[in-house]
Each structure stands twice: as structure tokens, then as C-alpha cells.
């Protein structure tokens, strides 16, 4: 079910925020067990993933194979710890399986991979950046072609009936990193989606301003990012990526648009919730050691000191 923002009560919002914090704890524990992986991006996107899988996307553990399910594509697949932790908390896989991240034979590969996890709602195999958006465009086009009425001609060659487009049964949601936008293939896909007015597609951009080599604006400047998308015929919504209510509201607006594809630029803090990781590009591809994980978990369990005991 897709909730309108008016339906997202304060009580429900608190529940979702607690879920996002639990996902962050799971991410730290997964990375510690794996002894490798990415920390900053997954922690920063926990709120967006909570909003997507609990409130936005039309998919549940019971309908993971339904032909009319929404498609969720993780293009920057290296942040998959947040995907796996979200799926576990949502009931798609056992929580104890999270500790198998990056282990031999696991379903939970270091980049999300549909080949190794066909029974999970993972639509694509990730790795090379920039590929997921092209796949998402294809899925959105398939939704359109499956549900678009056709022009039919009678024997005289005249058009019979009126051509119209009905709302697609599924929507495609694609998650991307801002550093990933350095890939030229991304912009080819954006141009095509804009040309086709592909309203069946919404992209979440994790605008955390870091990538593996440093800060995005130093490596390859992206601004004015919103204007770039607008010039390609995209609707643009900018949100605080840690405000779940804003994310849900933006997604509902995107699903209901009738003109063109939508990009939701989510301004996030990489490493969110762990003070020594926040806004540090060095944590892009680094896992915590035992001492660092202990500090991180203590901070997350007390919400940065907002509660007095990590057992509350």
C-alpha cells in the first residue's frame, strides 16, 4: 500500500525512524562480521530504504514474485548492506543470515546480485556503476508497453477508437549514488527517459557529496544538478534524505505525475548516526574494526546520547 503523507501519523513515523536506526545497527554488525565492505553510503541511505520498502514500493514478502509488483533497482550496488538489512527487517530473509555478508556461498554478495538471490526481490546484478539506471528504464518501458492501449484500424484504414495510456500497474524505482553520475551511460539513460516522458520511472539520488576518491565537487562537479535533470525533461524534487515523511511525500508525488520521469534528490549525510564516520569520504569503502564497531553501536543504540542507556 502507498501511504499519503496525511496517513503517515506521528506514531507511524516514530516506528519507521526506529526501524531505520535498527537497520543502521545491522549494517555495522554485518560489516564487522564481513571485515570488509562499505559503511558511509549504507548508513546514509537507511531512512530512504525504510521509506521505500515500508511505505512506498508496492511489494511485500508475500508478493515478491507478483507480476504487478513494483520494481526496485539498486544501481550503486556496493551499498547493498542497507538493502539486505532492510529486507531482513521487512521479513524477506532471516535476520541471522545478515552475518553471512560477503562470505563464500552466501546469497548476500558484496554487490547485490539477482543470480545469487533469485528468491529475494533483487531485480538486477550490480557491480559496474551506471548500469542500473539503463535497466530501470527498460523495466519502466516494459510497464508502459504492457498496459498501453493500441491504435487499431478498421478495414478502411481509419483509426478506430482513441489512443490513450492507462496508468501502469507497476512503478520502477531506481536508487543511485551521486558519484555514480560521473558515468556517461547514466546521462544517456536520463536523456531517453526524458524524451519518452517515462513517468513510470522514479530515481532516488543519494546526494551525500562523497565518492571513493574524495568529495564529488572536487572529483567531478555535478552542480547545478537539479537544473541538469530539468533540462532533460525530468521533474525534480529535493528532500532531506533523513526525513522519512519528506521522502514518502515526494515518492507519492512522483508516482502520481502524468508528464515525465521524476528524480528525487535526497540530501544525506554519509555515515549518518556514527559521529566519527559522518561526512568522511574515507568511510566510503571501509568497514569498522571491533573497537570502532563497539563505539558505533553504542552511539546508535543511544541515538547519539538522546537516551541514557543503550538498552532502552
Secondary structure, DSSP 8 states (H G I E B T S, - for coil): ----GGGS-HHHHHHHHHHHHHHHHHHHHHHHHHT-S--HHHHHTHHHHHHIIIIISS--GGGTT-TTS-EEEESSGGGHHHHHHHHHHHTSS-GGGGGGTT-TT-SS-SS--TTT-TTSS--S---STTHHHHHHHHHHHHHHHHHB---EE-TTS-EES---B---S--EEEEEESGGGGSHHHHHHHHHHHHTT-TTEEEEEEE-SEETTEEHHHHS---SHHHHHHHTT-EEEEEETT-HHHHHHHHHHHHH-SSS-EEEEEE--TTTT-TTTTT-GGGTT----HHHHHHHHHHHHTTTTTSS-TT-
